[in-house]
Amino acid sequence: MQTVLSGIRSTGNLHLGNYFGALTNFVKMQHENNSYFFVADYHSLTTHPNPKDLHNNVRKVLSEYLACGIDPDVATIYIQSDVPEVTELYLLLSMNAYVGELERTTTFKEKIRKQPENINAGLLTYAVLMAADILLHNAHKVPVGKDQEQHLEMTRKFARRFNKMYKTDFFNIPKAYNFGNELVKVPGLDGSGKMGKSEGNGIYLADDPKVIKKKIMRAVTDSGPTEQNSEKPEAIKNLFTLMKLVSKPDVVQFFDGKYNSCEIRYGDMKKQLAEDVINFTTPFREKINEIYNNDVYLRKVAEQGAEKARINARKTLSSVREIMGFKKF
């Protein structure tokens, strides 16, 4: 059984794009692999979050992933800062990472453009910390989005460099976990691209029904078709894509027919879509709130996850230290 690791950003709440795009695959994946999921709270420090927000964000993200089906008794789900071995491996790997290659990473260049007043060392070595997260469990596969592909390639580079420098084959060379045709691209509400937090076009699983309705009613549309059976513009395709995910087939068929006959009323379609999204997300929202308010359960999950993660982490770090020449007298 192969080891698969996936990081969860502690600053990002789950939206429909996360759920349909990757999380449904994660839930399946945990039963087919030796799976590790971690909440990346150290990574969030590059933006200097408020201490109160940091803990609350971790709590929310952990609650959401548990509510969506990640089983702590099947997979290992833990909080990054609860496993101190990652920081030591991060330090050791950084000794063999070079400033020039780190400065050339796309995410570093994007970050310093977005926050020129806060170009910290953590931004520069972000890829090294990500490599430490992955190599700590010697993962074979890592689910990554397009924006993280370069970081995975950096991890592969660091693993090869370590193996070559110390004449070993200790580290696996991790590959991207590709869900192929199973991965669904969920569009945003602004008529452009996929749903995402940074784009501000998402519907979150924890959103209140009133918020969901307000967002959907503001979704981008046009003045409607003027010819029967005409091609749908991108923004209208997006609405139908969302509807296919959460509505009954006969509902989708009804509005598709109205569009083709030039009788579509977008207001009616949006009201129906909002109702169906609310019906779909309500069980998740209720479960998220239940878990979020259960201190005992969250503490148990976090402690259990840290304990399981550290067993493997200690083995990896012990081997790395020995390979590099660190020995006790």
C-alpha positions in Angstrom: 0.0 0.0 0.0 1.4 3.4 -1.0 1.7 6.4 1.2 -0.3 9.5 0.1 -0.1 12.9 1.8 -2.3 15.9 1.3 -1.9 19.3 3.0 -4.9 21.4 4.0 -4.5 25.2 4.1 -5.5 26.5 7.5 -6.7 29.7 6.0 -9.2 28.3 3.5 -12.7 27.1 4.3 -14.2 24.4 2.1 -16.3 25.5 -0.9 -18.3 23.4 -3.4 -15.2 23.4 -5.7 -13.1 21.8 -3.0 -15.8 19.2 -2.3 -16.6 18.1 -5.8 -13.1 18.8 -7.1 -10.9 16.8 -4.7 -12.5 16.0 -1.3 -14.8 13.3 -2.6 -11.7 11.7 -4.0 -9.9 12.1 -0.7 -12.7 10.3 1.1 -12.3 7.4 -1.4 -8.5 7.6 -1.4 -8.2 7.1 2.4 -9.5 3.5 2.0 -7.1 2.6 -0.8 -3.8 4.1 0.5 -1.9 4.8 3.7 -3.2 8.4 3.8 -2.0 11.4 5.7 -3.9 14.7 5.8 -2.5 17.6 7.7 -3.7 21.2 8.5 -0.8 23.4 7.4 -0.8 26.1 10.2 2.9 26.8 9.9 2.5 27.7 6.3 -0.1 30.4 7.2 2.5 32.3 9.3 4.0 33.8 6.1 1.1 36.3 6.2 1.3 37.0 9.9 -2.2 36.0 11.0 -3.8 37.2 14.2 -3.1 34.6 16.9 -6.8 34.3 17.7 -7.6 33.8 14.0 -4.9 31.2 13.6 -6.4 28.8 16.1 -10.0 29.4 15.0 -9.1 28.8 11.4 -7.4 25.4 12.2 -10.5 24.5 14.2 -12.8 25.3 11.4 -10.8 23.5 8.7 -10.4 20.4 10.9 -14.2 20.4 11.6 -15.0 20.7 7.9 -12.8 17.9 6.7 -14.1 15.6 9.4 -17.7 16.5 8.5 -17.1 15.7 4.9 -15.9 12.2 5.5 -12.2 12.1 6.4 -12.2 9.3 9.0 -9.5 9.7 11.7 -9.7 6.0 12.4 -8.9 5.1 8.8 -6.5 7.9 7.7 -4.1 10.0 9.8 -5.3 13.6 10.1 -3.2 15.9 12.2 -2.2 19.5 12.7 1.2 20.4 11.3 2.4 22.3 14.4 1.6 19.2 16.6 4.4 17.3 14.8 7.7 19.1 15.7 9.8 16.7 13.6 8.6 18.6 10.5 10.5 21.7 11.6 13.8 19.8 12.1 13.5 18.1 8.7 12.7 21.6 7.3 16.0 22.9 8.8 18.0 19.9 7.5 16.6 20.2 4.0 17.2 23.9 3.9 20.9 23.3 4.2 20.8 21.8 0.8 18.4 24.2 -0.8 19.9 27.2 -2.7 18.7 30.8 -2.6 18.7 31.2 -6.4 16.4 28.2 -7.0 14.0 29.4 -4.2 13.9 32.9 -5.6 12.8 31.5 -9.0 9.7 29.7 -7.7 6.5 31.1 -9.1 4.7 31.3 -5.8 7.5 33.3 -4.2 7.5 35.8 -7.0 3.7 36.1 -6.8 3.8 36.5 -3.0 6.3 39.2 -2.9 4.3 41.1 -5.6 1.2 40.8 -3.4 2.8 41.6 -0.1 5.9 43.8 -0.8 5.9 45.1 2.7 6.3 41.5 4.1 9.0 39.6 2.2 10.0 37.2 5.0 12.3 34.2 5.0 9.3 31.9 5.4 8.1 33.0 1.9 11.5 32.3 0.4 11.7 28.8 2.0 8.0 27.9 1.6 8.9 25.2 -0.9 11.4 23.6 1.6 8.7 23.4 4.4 6.4 21.8 1.9 9.1 19.3 1.0 9.6 18.5 4.7 5.8 17.9 5.0 5.9 15.4 2.2 9.3 13.7 2.8 8.6 13.4 6.6 6.3 10.5 5.7 8.3 9.5 2.6 5.1 9.9 0.5 4.8 8.1 -2.8 2.0 10.4 -4.1 0.7 13.9 -3.4 -2.5 15.3 -4.7 -1.7 18.8 -6.0 -3.4 21.5 -7.9 -1.8 23.4 -10.8 -0.6 26.1 -8.4 1.4 23.6 -6.4 2.9 21.5 -9.2 6.2 23.5 -9.0 6.5 22.9 -5.3 6.1 19.2 -5.8 8.8 19.3 -8.4 11.0 21.1 -5.9 10.3 18.3 -3.4 11.4 15.8 -6.0 14.6 17.8 -6.6 15.4 18.0 -2.9 14.8 14.2 -2.5 17.1 13.4 -5.4 19.7 15.8 -4.2 19.7 14.2 -0.7 19.9 10.7 -2.1 22.8 11.7 -4.4 24.7 13.7 -1.8 24.6 10.9 0.8 24.7 8.0 -1.7 21.4 6.5 -0.6 18.0 5.8 -2.0 16.3 6.6 1.3 13.7 9.2 0.0 11.0 8.2 -2.4 10.6 10.5 -5.4 7.0 11.5 -4.9 4.6 11.8 -7.9 1.5 13.8 -8.3 -1.7 11.9 -7.4 -3.8 12.4 -10.6 -7.5 11.8 -10.2 -7.9 12.0 -14.0 -11.5 12.2 -15.3 -12.8 11.9 -11.7 -11.7 15.4 -10.9 -14.6 17.8 -11.4 -13.9 21.5 -12.2 -16.5 23.6 -10.4 -17.0 27.1 -11.8 -17.2 30.3 -9.7 -20.2 32.6 -9.6 -18.4 35.5 -11.4 -18.5 33.9 -14.8 -14.7 33.3 -14.9 -12.6 30.3 -14.1 -13.0 27.8 -11.2 -14.4 28.4 -7.8 -11.8 29.6 -5.3 -11.3 31.6 -2.1 -8.8 34.1 -3.5 -11.2 34.8 -6.4 -14.1 35.6 -4.0 -16.5 33.6 -6.1 -17.2 30.6 -3.9 -20.1 29.0 -2.1 -18.9 27.5 1.2 -20.2 24.4 2.8 -20.6 26.3 6.1 -22.4 29.3 4.5 -25.7 30.3 6.0 -28.7 29.8 3.7 -29.3 33.6 3.4 -25.7 34.1 2.4 -25.9 31.3 -0.3 -29.1 32.8 -1.7 -27.6 36.3 -1.9 -24.4 35.0 -3.6 -26.3 33.0 -6.2 -28.8 35.8 -7.0 -25.8 38.0 -7.8 -24.2 35.5 -10.1 -23.2 36.8 -13.5 -25.7 36.3 -16.4 -26.6 38.0 -19.6 -29.8 39.3 -21.2 -30.8 35.8 -22.4 -30.7 33.9 -25.7 -32.2 35.5 -28.9 -32.1 32.4 -31.1 -33.4 28.9 -30.2 -30.8 26.2 -29.4 -28.0 28.7 -29.3 -24.6 28.1 -27.7 -24.6 29.1 -24.0 -22.1 31.9 -23.0 -19.5 30.8 -20.4 -21.3 32.5 -17.4 -24.5 30.6 -18.3 -22.7 27.3 -18.7 -21.3 27.9 -15.2 -24.8 28.1 -13.7 -25.9 25.0 -15.5 -22.7 23.2 -14.3 -23.5 24.1 -10.7 -27.1 23.0 -11.2 -26.1 19.6 -12.6 -24.1 19.0 -9.4 -26.8 19.8 -6.9 -30.2 19.6 -8.7 -32.3 16.7 -9.9 -31.9 15.8 -13.6 -35.5 16.8 -14.4 -34.8 20.3 -12.9 -31.7 20.7 -15.1 -33.7 19.4 -18.1 -36.5 21.9 -17.5 -34.3 25.0 -17.4 -32.2 23.7 -20.3 -35.4 23.4 -22.3 -36.4 26.9 -21.3 -33.0 28.2 -22.5 -33.2 26.4 -25.8 -36.7 27.9 -26.5 -35.6 31.4 -25.5 -38.0 31.4 -22.5 -35.4 31.2 -19.8 -35.9 33.5 -16.7 -32.6 33.7 -15.0 -34.2 34.9 -11.8 -36.3 31.7 -11.5 -33.3 29.6 -12.4 -31.2 31.3 -9.7 -33.9 30.8 -7.1 -34.1 27.1 -7.9 -30.4 26.8 -7.8 -30.1 28.6 -4.5 -32.8 26.2 -3.0 -31.0 23.2 -4.3 -27.6 24.4 -3.1 -29.0 25.1 0.4 -30.6 21.6 0.5 -27.2 20.1 -0.5 -25.1 22.0 1.9 -27.4 21.9 5.0 -26.3 18.5 6.2 -22.7 19.5 5.9 -23.2 22.8 7.7 -25.1 21.1 10.5 -22.4 18.5 10.9 -19.6 21.1 10.7 -21.2 23.1 13.5 -21.7 20.0 15.6 -18.1 19.0 15.3 -16.8 22.6 15.7 -18.6 22.9 19.1 -17.4 19.5 20.3 -14.2 20.4 22.2 -13.7 16.8 23.5 -14.0 15.2 20.1 -11.7 17.7 18.3 -9.1 17.3 21.1 -9.2 13.6 20.7 -8.9 13.7 16.9 -5.9 16.1 17.1 -4.1 14.1 19.8 -4.7 10.8 18.0 -3.6 12.3 14.7 -0.4 13.8 16.2 0.5 10.5 17.9 0.0 8.5 14.7 1.9 11.0 12.6 4.8 11.2 15.0 5.4 7.5 15.0 6.3 7.7 11.3 7.9 11.1 11.6 10.4 9.9 14.3 11.5 7.0 12.2 12.1 9.2 9.2 14.0 11.9 11.1 16.1 9.3 13.0 17.1 7.7 9.6 17.9 11.1 8.1 20.0 12.2 11.0 22.0 9.0 10.9 22.5 9.2 7.1 23.7 12.8 7.5 26.2 11.8 10.3 24.4 12.9 13.4 25.2 10.3 16.1 24.9 10.1 19.9 28.1 9.7 21.9 
